[in-house]
Amino acid sequence: TFTGGSSGQALRLLLDQESIYKERAYVCNFLMKHGYDLRKTRTVAFWGHNKTDDYYYSPLKNEIVISPFRLFKEEELEGICRDIEKFGAEFIAGYPSAIYTFARLLNKAGRKMRFKEAVFYAENFSEDERVYIEKTFKCESCSYYGHTERAVFAELEKGQWVFQDSYGFTELVSTENQGESRIVCTGFLNKKMPLIR
């Protein structure tokens, strides 16, 4: 697989197949705390790495993945809404910026959609964005933190990040900037290319 490139360059990473399913178990365990039903819930996700398509189905997650780039073509809005409604998505997930853009497009068009939960990952988000998304979709939101390297997993609980020690060992190392830390971790899931500190 490849990392997202947020550090300046996408890196190639070897994953053992088992680590993919183990990570999904952590995500599902987190989502179940927010009303997610592992066997029934359908999700729409806005995030990258969409292969060559603007839309595809992920059987592992029981979700449709819609390319965020479609959101920059306002004429696509109704087609996106039809895809979501036809699939019967109950959760909306992905990049907070993409979910926020989708919410703004819906409000501009006077189009309504409701979800049971908005799930943010892969990006930071502001309090204003969170409130706007929750108001638009008449739902609550939650967030988790992880990365492609399968070395750290954290859940946002009451404004604090809680790291899952069985996923990986995570250290917060202070930097020269006041109140800022670096996340240093050792992963337990990926045996093909384990990352240590």
SULQUIFEN-V901337 format. One line per field, one symbol per residue. psi: psi as a letter, one per 40 degrees, with the letter a starting at -180 (. if undefined). A space follows every 10 residues. Layout:
psi = ???
This chain:
psi = iiieeeedhh ihhhhidddd dddddddddd ddefehhded hiihhhiaff beiehihhdd efihhhhddd eegdeedddd dddddddfhd ihiahddddd ddddddddef hiiiidihhh ieiiiidddd ddddddefii iiiihaidef eihihhhfei hhhhdedihh ihhiadhheh iihhihiedh edghhh.
